[in-house]
Amino acid sequence: MERGMNERIRKLRHQSVTVEPRISMERAALVTEAYQKYAGTVEIPILRALTFKHIMENKTLCILDGELIVGEKGEGPQAAPTYPELCCHTLEDFEIMHKREKISFKVSEEAKRIQAEKIIPYWQERSLRKIIFNHMSPQWKDCYESGIFTEFMEQRAPGHTVADGKIYEKGFLDFKHDIQQAIDALDFLNDEEAYEKKVQLEAMKICCDAIMIYGQRYAKYARELAAKETDPRRQRELLAIAANCDVVPAHRPQTFAQAIQMYWFVHIGVTSELNNWDAFSPGRLDQHLYPFYKKEIEDGTLTEEQAKELLSCLWVKFNNQPAPPKVGITLKESGTYTDFANINSGGVKPDGSDGVNDVTYLILDVMDELKLLQPSSNVQISRKSPHKFVQRACEIARKGWGQPAMYNTDAIIQELLRAGKDIVDAREGGASGCVETGAFGKEAYILTGYFNLPKILELTLNNGFDKLTGKQLGLQTGYAADFQSYEELFEAFKKQINHFVDIKIAGNHIIEKIYATQMPCPFLSIIISDCIKKGKDYNAGGARYNTSYIQGVGIGTLADCLSSIKYNVFDKKRFTMQELLQALDANFVGYEHIRHLALNKTPKYGNDDDYADQLMIEAFNAFYDAVNGRKNRKGGVYRIDMLPTTCHVYFGSVTGATPNGRLAGKPLSEGISPEQGADRRGPTAVIKSAAKMDHLRTGGTLLNQKFNPSVVAGDEGLESMVSLVRTYFNMDGHHIQFNVIDRKTLLDAQQHPEEYKDLIVRVAGYSDYFHNLNKELQDEIIARTEHTCMR
């Protein structure tokens, strides 16, 4: 049965989920035309602005039958543009995308012809991916290729961009006026950067014109369709669309429908300019839309059903946009169509009072009713959140498709305050992407790549030598068999972490500079606070706050490895370090007794066991100390997140057997969750272990829990789920999310994917169709502990 509140929504949803994702060449062709016309004749920010304007003036317009919110990144639903200025795909890339079993994109012969004749000849040597790899040191390349860390910006632009309320308070004519005032105030006598600022600001002005042209084109197109329409009801709808586009984006929105359309035009603008990692997000959508909703409800110009229908149309719009096509390691670290637009609901208002309102519940209803992968939807829960709100969120989550994720508003605010944010900016912030925290509309919080913590331990045990690649990647900190104490081993481990963080950040500095000078984003800069005031681009430190992140992966695996070494080698002396090393080299073949002790007779993180949990804390602190507070090149500092997307599977594939009994090539633990199957004392023990980490020192942590449906069934099960979330958040946990599904169903779905096409599971910070996941990731989800009681 099709899902949706009425025939319109059911039809749009069906189209969204059944159309096959495909490559669109339109944007690539338009970008190439603009560069061929303007490159070398104008400054780079102006070049980027003129390129954006060329896209907005010429991209195909799309108004689908029945839709009320308009605009697509490609020519229609599931059409994915490419970004050759960042990553110029080869014809082999296209062939792989077309034929790969999972996350494929259909590539037409015409698309291949355009790529071969127009795109590759111009961009093959000019793309930023090519420039980045040309500038990376041999050390950096060795680490990247061996799976010690990944690099987000080698195929996608700096991301984590979230809207705040300013786009509902101003139109782009107002922004253009602000920009002109900033230009008029420039001091060319005393400010040595005045010229550069003027160039950036002029680029922003061009982008204001560009997005307004885009809106005007849609107004005209809707009227043209209305003139041909024979159905009076649809004709009225098309004229209403035209009237909305007469107002936004040039002017501030006046109605609920215009507010949604305003956001969506901005979303298309941001994601057409560059393929930000992750996608642009609407932030506190319920709070932004509520004033429009309240006024129109009171005026009698909007009903609850109409508001819900408009939100449903927006949900379908999000789902129409697959993530830009990825190749190589970037695909392995994020193997999904999901583009990570994340909607925050609930939380608190700028004055600190409860932020839940009528639109909050409408959003929950739309999320529940449509059951779409995109947008990712979360609820922010504070101590002030009403019980009814948390209960409704858990009621949806226990249906077993991974949404909404739950976030601790009070923890998020503390995290942002500790990072130097203003209290109001902190209250207006939240989570985007997977779990990452930022000040919405005011911060560039850039994820730079994942960091393979268990691999660092593996290199430590081998004196810095990587047996997988046969290269000396790390420091020569000594042979593990010669260490006389656990403390000596851990000191070597800390030195290795610092060594690899040095290499990673040295590369990041170069990449930041390349993006700041070669790939400004003047449209995005308009709507991020202080870029206009500073006359600086978002990619060059223009935002009010500029934070860089490195994401730690595998802390659960690492904690159990350290526990195994300390407990078995040094404390109990069950086997020697030399015997352990031999067992690891043999992937435990012939050393089954050592593996049995490591797996079953050793303290494990996730069981509220202080022995293992303390080692987790020490490992976390080592990573934190190696990264936190380091300067980036945009006036900000580095912080850490603890999240994996799908990188725990990739990192596991390049990591040998580990001291906790994990076999070579198997996935690492994900987020801050325990190693798969290691948590044996129930969900309460898991949250007590996880809460021992100092979440408030991070920019986000990710905790997955998996329940048998019987555990959360009925009123008692629902209340137990609510209590679990509240309890974890009272202990300053940052985030928790749920898979509510039994192992038997997952195994059957793996064997008979054709019978489970609609089965959705929570992967990491996002949900995905189970059949879209590769076998390794499916196996990892199956292997997660399935809690059969709530204790």
C-alpha positions in Angstrom: 0.0 0.0 0.0 1.3 3.5 -0.9 2.0 5.7 2.0 0.8 9.3 2.2 -2.1 11.4 3.5 -3.9 11.8 0.2 -3.7 10.9 -3.5 -1.3 13.8 -4.3 1.2 12.7 -1.7 0.9 9.0 -2.5 1.6 9.7 -6.1 4.6 12.0 -5.5 6.0 9.6 -2.9 5.6 6.6 -5.3 7.5 8.5 -8.0 10.3 9.5 -5.6 10.9 5.9 -4.4 10.5 4.1 -7.7 12.5 6.3 -10.1 16.0 4.9 -10.7 18.9 7.2 -9.6 20.7 8.5 -12.7 23.6 10.8 -13.6 22.6 14.3 -14.8 25.1 16.0 -17.0 23.4 19.4 -17.1 25.2 21.1 -14.2 28.6 19.8 -15.4 28.0 21.2 -18.9 26.9 24.5 -17.6 29.8 24.8 -15.2 32.2 24.0 -18.0 30.6 26.6 -20.3 30.9 29.3 -17.6 34.6 28.5 -16.9 35.4 28.5 -20.6 33.8 31.9 -20.9 35.1 33.6 -17.7 38.1 31.8 -16.3 41.2 34.0 -16.4 39.2 37.1 -17.1 37.8 37.7 -13.6 38.8 37.0 -10.0 38.0 33.5 -8.7 35.1 34.6 -6.4 33.5 36.4 -9.3 34.1 33.4 -11.5 32.3 31.2 -9.0 29.4 33.6 -8.8 29.1 33.9 -12.5 29.1 30.1 -12.8 26.4 29.9 -10.2 24.4 32.5 -12.1 24.8 30.6 -15.3 23.4 27.5 -13.6 20.4 29.3 -12.2 19.7 31.0 -15.5 19.8 27.8 -17.6 19.0 24.8 -15.5 16.0 22.8 -16.4 12.8 23.7 -14.5 10.6 20.9 -13.2 7.1 21.1 -11.8 5.8 17.6 -11.3 2.1 16.9 -11.6 0.5 17.7 -8.3 3.4 19.1 -6.5 3.1 22.3 -4.4 6.8 23.0 -3.7 9.1 23.3 -6.7 12.8 22.9 -7.6 15.2 20.0 -8.3 18.9 19.7 -8.4 18.8 17.8 -11.7 16.2 17.7 -14.4 13.8 15.7 -12.2 13.6 13.3 -9.3 16.7 11.1 -8.6 18.8 13.0 -11.2 22.2 13.5 -9.6 24.4 16.3 -11.0 28.1 16.0 -11.0 30.7 18.5 -9.9 33.7 18.2 -12.3 35.4 21.3 -10.8 35.8 19.1 -7.6 36.0 15.6 -9.0 36.2 14.8 -12.7 34.9 11.3 -13.2 36.6 9.1 -15.7 34.5 7.0 -18.2 35.5 4.0 -16.1 34.0 5.7 -13.0 30.8 6.1 -15.0 30.9 2.5 -16.0 31.3 1.3 -12.4 28.5 3.6 -11.2 26.2 2.2 -13.9 27.0 -1.4 -13.2 27.7 -1.7 -9.5 25.2 -3.8 -7.6 24.7 -1.3 -4.7 24.2 2.5 -4.9 24.3 2.5 -8.7 23.6 5.5 -10.9 22.4 4.8 -14.4 24.5 6.6 -17.0 23.1 7.1 -20.5 25.2 6.9 -23.6 24.6 10.6 -24.1 26.0 11.3 -20.6 29.1 9.3 -21.5 29.5 11.3 -24.7 29.2 14.6 -23.0 31.7 13.5 -20.3 34.2 12.3 -22.9 33.9 15.2 -25.3 33.3 18.2 -23.1 34.0 17.5 -19.4 37.1 15.4 -19.3 39.2 17.4 -21.8 38.6 20.6 -19.7 38.5 19.3 -16.1 40.8 16.2 -16.0 43.9 18.3 -14.9 42.0 21.2 -13.3 39.7 19.4 -10.8 40.4 20.1 -7.1 40.7 16.4 -6.5 43.7 16.3 -8.9 45.2 19.4 -7.3 44.7 18.0 -3.7 46.4 14.7 -4.4 49.3 16.6 -6.3 50.0 18.6 -3.1 49.8 15.8 -0.5 53.0 14.4 0.9 54.1 10.8 0.2 53.5 10.2 4.0 49.9 11.5 3.7 49.2 9.4 0.6 50.6 6.2 2.3 48.3 6.8 5.3 45.3 7.5 3.2 45.8 4.5 1.0 46.4 2.2 3.9 43.2 3.2 5.7 44.6 5.1 8.7 42.4 8.1 7.8 40.1 9.3 5.1 39.6 12.7 3.5 36.2 14.2 3.1 37.2 17.0 0.7 38.8 14.9 -2.0 35.5 14.6 -3.8 33.1 16.9 -2.0 33.2 20.5 -0.8 33.4 21.6 2.9 30.0 21.1 4.4 27.9 21.0 7.5 25.9 24.0 6.6 22.5 24.6 8.3 20.0 27.3 8.0 18.9 29.5 10.8 16.0 31.9 10.9 17.4 34.7 8.7 16.0 33.4 5.5 12.5 33.7 6.9 13.1 37.3 8.0 14.9 38.6 4.8 14.6 38.1 1.1 17.5 38.2 -1.2 16.8 41.9 -2.1 17.4 42.6 1.6 20.6 40.5 1.6 21.8 42.3 -1.5 21.2 45.7 0.3 23.2 44.4 3.3 26.0 43.4 0.9 26.0 46.8 -0.8 26.2 48.5 2.6 29.2 46.4 3.5 30.9 47.4 0.2 30.2 51.0 0.8 31.8 50.8 4.3 35.1 49.3 3.0 38.1 51.4 4.0 40.6 51.2 1.1 42.9 53.7 2.9 43.5 51.6 6.0 42.3 48.1 5.4 44.9 46.1 3.4 42.2 43.4 2.7 39.6 45.9 1.4 40.1 44.8 -2.3 39.7 41.1 -1.5 36.7 41.9 0.6 35.1 43.9 -2.2 35.6 41.0 -4.7 34.0 38.6 -2.3 31.1 40.9 -1.6 30.5 41.6 -5.3 30.4 37.8 -5.9 27.7 37.5 -3.2 25.7 40.3 -4.9 25.8 38.3 -8.2 24.6 35.2 -6.4 21.6 37.2 -4.9 20.6 38.1 -8.5 21.1 34.5 -9.5 18.8 32.9 -7.0 16.1 35.6 -7.6 16.3 34.9 -11.4 15.7 31.2 -10.5 12.6 32.1 -8.6 11.4 34.4 -11.3 11.8 31.7 -13.9 9.7 29.3 -11.8 7.0 32.0 -11.4 6.8 32.4 -15.2 7.0 28.6 -15.9 4.1 27.9 -13.4 2.0 30.5 -15.2 2.8 29.0 -18.6 1.6 25.6 -17.3 -1.5 27.1 -15.7 -2.4 28.6 -19.0 -2.4 25.1 -20.6 -4.1 23.4 -17.6 -7.6 22.1 -18.1 -8.2 21.0 -14.5 -9.4 24.1 -12.7 -8.1 22.9 -9.3 -4.6 22.2 -10.7 -4.7 25.6 -12.5 -5.4 27.3 -9.2 -2.5 25.4 -7.6 -0.1 26.4 -10.4 -1.1 30.1 -10.1 -0.5 29.8 -6.3 3.0 28.4 -7.0 3.6 31.3 -9.3 2.4 33.8 -6.7 4.7 32.3 -4.1 7.6 32.5 -6.5 6.8 36.1 -7.1 7.5 36.7 -3.4 10.4 34.3 -2.6 13.3 34.2 -2.8 13.4 38.0 -3.6 11.4 39.0 -0.6 10.8 37.5 2.9 8.1 34.9 3.0 4.6 35.9 4.2 2.9 32.5 4.4 3.6 28.9 5.5 3.8 27.8 1.9 6.2 30.6 1.0 8.4 29.9 4.0 8.8 26.3 2.9 9.4 27.3 -0.8 12.0 29.9 0.4 13.9 27.2 2.3 13.7 24.9 -0.7 15.0 27.5 -3.2 17.9 28.1 -0.8 18.6 24.4 -0.5 18.7 24.0 -4.2 21.0 27.0 -4.5 23.5 25.8 -1.8 23.6 22.2 -3.2 23.9 23.4 -6.8 26.7 25.7 -6.1 28.8 22.9 -4.5 28.2 19.4 -3.3 28.7 20.2 0.4 29.6 17.3 2.8 27.0 16.9 4.1 23.9 18.4 2.4 22.4 21.7 3.5 19.8 21.3 6.3 16.9 23.4 7.5 17.9 23.2 11.1 15.1 24.0 13.6 12.3 23.7 11.0 9.4 23.5 13.5 10.5 26.7 15.2 11.1 28.5 11.9 7.8 27.6 10.5 5.6 28.0 13.6 5.1 31.8 13.4 3.7 31.4 9.8 1.6 28.5 10.8 0.2 30.1 13.9 -0.7 33.3 12.1 -2.4 31.6 9.2 -4.3 29.2 11.5 -5.6 32.1 13.4 -6.5 34.0 10.2 -8.3 31.0 8.8 -6.1 31.0 5.6 -4.5 27.6 6.4 -5.7 24.4 7.9 -3.7 21.7 9.8 -4.3 19.3 6.9 -3.0 21.9 4.3 0.1 22.5 6.4 0.7 18.8 6.7 0.3 18.4 2.9 2.9 21.1 2.3 5.3 19.5 4.7 4.8 16.1 3.0 5.6 17.8 -0.4 8.9 19.1 1.2 9.7 15.6 2.5 9.3 14.1 -1.0 11.6 16.9 -2.3 14.3 15.9 0.1 13.9 12.3 -1.0 14.2 13.2 -4.6 17.8 14.2 -4.2 20.3 11.3 -4.1 23.7 12.1 -2.6 26.2 13.1 -5.3 27.9 10.0 -6.9 31.0 8.9 -5.0 33.9 6.7 -6.1 36.8 4.9 -4.4 37.4 5.3 -0.7 34.8 8.0 -0.4 32.1 5.5 -1.5 33.4 3.0 1.0 33.2 5.5 3.9 29.7 6.6 2.9 28.0 4.0 0.8 24.5 5.4 0.5 22.1 7.5 -1.6 21.3 9.5 1.6 22.6 13.1 1.4 22.4 13.6 5.2 20.0 16.6 5.3 18.9 16.4 9.0 15.8 18.1 10.4 15.9 19.0 14.1 12.6 19.2 16.0 11.8 20.1 19.6 14.7 21.3 21.8 14.5 24.8 23.3 13.8 28.3 22.1 16.5 31.1 22.1 15.3 32.1 25.6 15.8 28.6 26.9 12.1 27.6 27.2 10.6 24.5 25.7 10.6 24.6 21.9 8.0 22.0 21.1 5.0 23.4 19.2 2.2 22.3 16.9 4.5 22.1 13.9 6.7 19.8 15.8 3.9 17.2 16.0 3.0 17.8 12.4 6.6 17.0 11.4 6.5 13.8 13.5 3.3 12.8 11.8 4.7 13.4 8.3 7.8 11.5 9.2 5.8 8.6 10.5 3.3 8.5 7.6 5.8 8.8 4.7 8.6 6.6 6.0 11.2 8.1 3.7 14.9 7.7 3.9 15.3 11.5 3.4 15.3 13.8 5.2 17.0 12.3 8.2 14.7 13.4 11.1 15.7 13.8 14.7 14.1 15.0 17.9 16.0 17.2 20.3 15.0 16.3 23.9 15.7 18.6 26.8 14.7 18.2 30.4 12.0 20.7 29.5 10.5 18.6 26.7 7.0 17.3 27.5 6.5 13.6 28.1 4.0 13.5 25.2 6.7 14.6 22.8 9.3 12.1 23.8 6.6 9.4 23.9 5.5 10.2 20.4 9.1 10.1 19.1 9.7 6.7 20.7 6.3 5.4 19.4 7.6 6.1 15.8 11.1 4.8 16.6 9.8 1.5 17.8 8.2 0.8 14.4 11.7 -0.2 13.4 12.9 1.9 10.5 15.5 4.0 12.4 13.8 7.4 12.6 13.7 9.7 14.5 17.1 9.7 16.1 17.2 11.1 19.6 19.5 14.0 20.6 20.2 15.6 24.0 19.5 19.3 23.7 21.1 20.0 27.1 24.2 18.2 26.2 24.4 19.9 22.8 24.1 23.4 24.4 26.9 22.5 26.9 29.1 21.2 24.0 28.7 24.4 22.1 29.2 26.6 25.1 32.5 24.7 25.9 33.5 25.4 22.3 33.1 29.2 22.8 29.6 29.8 21.4 27.2 32.4 22.6 24.4 31.1 24.7 21.7 32.1 22.2 23.7 30.7 19.3 24.1 27.4 21.3 20.4 27.2 22.0 19.6 27.7 18.3 22.1 25.1 17.3 21.8 21.3 17.1 22.9 18.3 15.1 23.3 17.9 11.4 24.7 15.2 9.1 24.8 12.2 11.4 25.3 13.6 15.0 27.6 16.6 14.5 26.9 19.6 16.6 27.0 23.2 15.4 25.6 26.7 15.7 23.1 26.8 13.0 23.4 29.5 10.3 26.5 30.9 12.1 29.2 28.1 11.9 31.3 26.3 9.3 31.9 23.1 11.2 33.8 21.0 8.7 34.3 17.3 9.0 37.7 16.5 7.5 37.8 12.7 7.6 37.6 9.5 9.7 40.4 8.2 11.9 41.0 4.5 12.3 41.8 4.1 16.0 42.2 0.3 16.1 44.6 0.5 13.1 46.8 2.8 15.2 47.0 0.2 17.9 47.8 -2.4 15.2 50.8 -0.3 14.0 51.9 0.3 17.6 52.1 -3.5 18.2 54.2 -3.7 15.0 56.7 -0.9 15.8 54.9 1.4 13.3 55.0 -1.1 10.5 51.9 -1.8 8.4 51.8 -5.5 7.4 49.0 -4.9 5.0 50.9 -2.5 2.7 54.4 -3.6 3.8 55.3 0.0 4.7 56.8 1.7 7.7 54.0 4.2 8.3 54.3 5.0 12.0 57.1 5.9 14.4 59.4 3.2 15.6 58.2 3.1 19.2 59.6 -0.4 20.0 58.6 -4.0 19.5 55.5 -4.9 21.5 57.1 -8.1 22.8 59.7 -6.0 24.5 57.3 -3.8 26.4 57.5 -4.5 30.1 54.2 -3.1 31.1 50.8 -2.1 29.7 51.7 1.6 30.5 54.7 1.4 28.2 52.5 0.0 25.4 49.9 2.7 25.9 52.6 5.5 25.9 53.7 4.1 22.5 50.1 4.1 21.3 49.7 7.8 22.3 52.9 8.7 20.4 51.6 7.0 17.3 48.2 8.8 17.5 49.9 12.2 17.7 52.1 11.2 14.8 49.2 10.4 12.5 47.1 13.3 13.6 50.1 15.5 12.7 50.1 14.0 9.2 46.3 14.3 8.8 46.2 18.0 10.0 49.2 19.0 7.8 47.2 17.7 4.8 44.1 19.5 6.1 45.9 22.8 6.2 46.8 22.5 2.5 43.3 21.4 1.5 41.7 24.3 3.5 43.9 26.8 1.6 43.1 25.3 -1.7 39.3 25.6 -1.1 39.7 29.1 0.3 41.5 30.3 -2.8 40.2 28.1 -5.6 36.7 27.2 -4.6 34.8 29.9 -2.7 31.1 29.6 -2.3 29.6 33.1 -2.5 26.0 32.0 -2.4 26.3 29.9 0.8 28.3 32.8 2.3 25.3 35.1 2.0 23.2 33.1 4.5 25.9 32.2 7.0 26.3 34.9 9.7 29.3 37.3 9.6 30.5 36.4 6.0 29.0 39.6 4.7 30.2 41.6 7.7 33.7 40.3 7.4 33.7 40.4 3.6 35.0 36.8 3.7 33.9 33.6 2.1 32.5 30.6 4.1 35.5 28.5 2.9 38.0 31.2 4.1 36.9 31.8 7.6 33.9 34.1 7.0 31.5 32.4 9.3 31.1 33.5 12.9 32.6 30.2 14.1 35.0 28.0 12.1 35.5 24.5 13.6 37.3 21.6 12.0 36.6 18.0 13.1 38.3 14.6 12.9 36.0 11.7 13.5 37.3 8.8 15.7 36.1 5.3 14.6 36.3 2.0 16.5 36.5 3.1 20.1 34.6 0.0 21.2 37.0 -2.3 19.4 40.0 -0.3 20.7 38.8 -0.5 24.3 38.3 -4.2 24.1 41.7 -4.7 22.5 43.4 -2.7 25.3 41.4 -4.7 27.8 42.5 -8.0 26.3 46.2 -6.9 26.3 46.2 -5.5 29.8 44.0 -8.2 31.4 45.5 -11.3 29.7 49.1 -10.4 29.0 50.1 -8.2 31.9 47.6 -8.7 34.7 46.6 -12.4 34.5 49.6 -13.6 32.3 47.4 -16.0 30.5 49.5 -15.7 27.4 52.6 -13.7 26.4 52.7 -10.7 24.1 54.7 -12.8 21.6 52.0 -15.5 21.6 49.4 -12.8 21.0 51.3 -11.4 18.1 51.7 -14.8 16.6 48.0 -15.4 17.0 47.2 -12.1 15.3 49.5 -12.9 12.4 47.8 -16.3 12.0 44.3 -14.7 12.2 43.9 -17.0 15.3 44.2 -20.2 13.3 45.9 -22.6 15.6 45.4 -20.1 18.5 41.8 -20.7 19.2 42.4 -20.9 22.9 43.8 -17.3 22.9 40.8 -16.1 20.8 38.4 -17.8 23.2 39.9 -16.1 26.2 39.9 -12.7 24.4 36.3 -13.1 23.3 34.7 -14.7 26.2 36.8 -14.4 29.3 37.9 -10.7 29.2 36.2 -7.5 30.5 34.4 -5.8 27.6 33.2 -2.2 27.1 29.5 -1.9 27.1 28.8 -4.0 30.2 29.2 -1.3 32.9 32.5 -3.0 33.8 34.8 -0.4 35.1 37.9 -2.3 34.1 37.1 -2.1 30.4 35.3 1.2 30.5 38.2 2.9 32.2 40.4 1.8 29.3 37.9 3.3 26.9 38.1 6.6 28.7 41.9 6.6 28.5 41.8 5.8 24.8 39.2 8.5 24.2 41.3 11.0 26.2 44.4 10.1 24.1 42.5 10.8 20.9 41.0 14.0 22.3 44.3 15.3 23.5 45.9 14.6 20.2 43.3 16.6 18.3 41.4 19.1 20.4 42.4 22.8 20.3 44.8 22.6 17.4 44.5 25.6 15.2 43.0 25.4 11.7 43.7 27.9 9.0 40.4 29.8 9.3 40.7 31.2 12.8 39.1 28.2 14.5 40.3 25.0 16.2 40.0 21.3 15.8 37.6 19.1 17.8 36.6 15.5 17.7 33.5 13.6 16.8 32.9 9.9 17.4 30.9 8.6 14.4 31.5 6.2 11.5 28.8 6.5 8.7 29.9 3.2 7.0 33.6 3.8 7.5 33.8 1.2 10.3 33.3 -1.5 7.6 35.9 0.0 5.3 38.4 0.5 8.2 37.8 -3.1 9.3 38.6 -4.3 5.8 42.1 -2.8 6.1 42.8 -3.8 9.7 44.2 -7.3 10.6 43.1 -9.5 13.4 42.9 -7.6 16.7 43.6 -8.6 20.3 40.0 -8.6 21.3 39.4 -11.7 19.1 38.1 -9.9 16.1 39.1 -11.6 12.8 41.0 -9.8 10.1 38.9 -7.7 7.7 35.8 -7.8 9.9 34.0 -4.4 10.7 35.1 -2.3 13.6 32.6 -1.2 16.2 30.5 1.7 15.0 30.1 5.1 16.7 30.6 4.7 20.5 28.6 1.5 20.4 30.2 -1.6 21.9 31.9 -4.2 19.7 29.3 -6.3 17.9 28.1 -8.9 20.4 30.3 -7.8 23.2 27.6 -6.1 25.2 25.9 -9.0 27.1 24.3 -7.3 30.1 21.5 -5.4 28.5 20.8 -1.8 27.3 21.1 -0.2 30.7 24.7 -1.5 31.1 25.4 -0.2 27.6 24.3 3.4 28.3 26.1 3.4 31.7 29.3 2.4 29.9 28.8 4.9 27.1 28.0 7.7 29.6 31.4 7.3 31.2 32.8 9.0 28.1 32.8 12.8 28.4 30.4 13.6 25.6 30.5 17.3 26.4 34.1 17.5 25.2 33.1 16.3 21.7 31.1 17.7 18.8 28.9 14.6 18.7 28.8 10.9 19.6 26.7 8.1 18.0 25.2 5.2 20.0 23.2 2.5 18.3 20.9 0.2 20.2 19.1 -2.9 18.7 15.9 -4.3 20.2 13.8 -7.3 19.6 10.3 -5.8 18.8 8.8 -7.6 21.8 10.9 -5.5 24.2 9.3 -2.2 23.3 5.8 -3.5 22.6 2.7 -2.2 24.4 2.4 0.7 26.8 5.0 -0.8 29.2 7.5 -1.3 26.4 7.0 2.3 25.2 7.5 3.8 28.6 10.6 1.7 29.1 12.0 3.1 25.9 11.2 6.7 27.0 12.9 6.0 30.4 16.0 4.6 28.7 16.4 7.7 26.6 15.7 10.1 29.5 18.1 8.2 31.7 20.9 8.3 29.2 20.4 12.0 28.6 20.4 12.7 32.3 23.9 11.2 32.3 24.9 13.6 29.5 24.8 11.2 26.6 24.7 13.0 23.3 22.6 10.8 21.0 20.9 7.4 20.8 19.1 5.7 18.0 17.3 2.4 17.6 16.9 -0.6 15.3 13.8 -2.5 16.4 13.9 -5.7 14.4 14.8 -9.3 15.1 17.8 -11.2 13.8 15.6 -13.7 12.0 14.0 -11.1 9.9 17.3 -9.6 8.9 18.7 -13.0 7.9 15.7 -13.7 5.8 15.9 -10.3 4.2 19.6 -11.0 3.3 18.6 -14.2 1.6 15.4 -12.9 -0.1 15.9 -9.2 -0.8 13.1 -9.2 -3.3 10.6 -9.8 -0.5 12.0 -7.0 1.7 12.3 -4.1 -0.7 10.8 -1.7 1.9 12.8 -2.9 4.9 14.6 0.1 6.4 17.3 -0.1 9.1 19.4 2.4 11.0 23.0 2.1 9.8 24.9 4.8 11.7 23.7 8.4 11.7 21.2 7.6 8.9 18.7 5.0 7.8 18.8 3.0 4.6 17.1 0.2 2.7 18.6 -3.0 3.9 18.9 -4.3 0.4 21.0 -1.2 -0.5 23.7 -2.2 2.0 26.6 -4.4 0.9 26.9 -7.8 2.6 29.6 -6.7 5.0 27.4 -3.9 6.3 24.4 -6.2 6.5 26.4 -8.7 8.4 27.6 -6.0 10.8 24.0 -4.9 11.6 22.9 -8.5 12.1 25.8 -9.1 14.4 24.9 -6.2 16.7 23.6 -7.4 20.0 19.8 -7.8 20.0 18.5 -6.9 23.4 15.6 -9.1 24.5 14.9 -7.3 27.7 15.0 -3.7 29.0 17.3 -3.7 32.0 
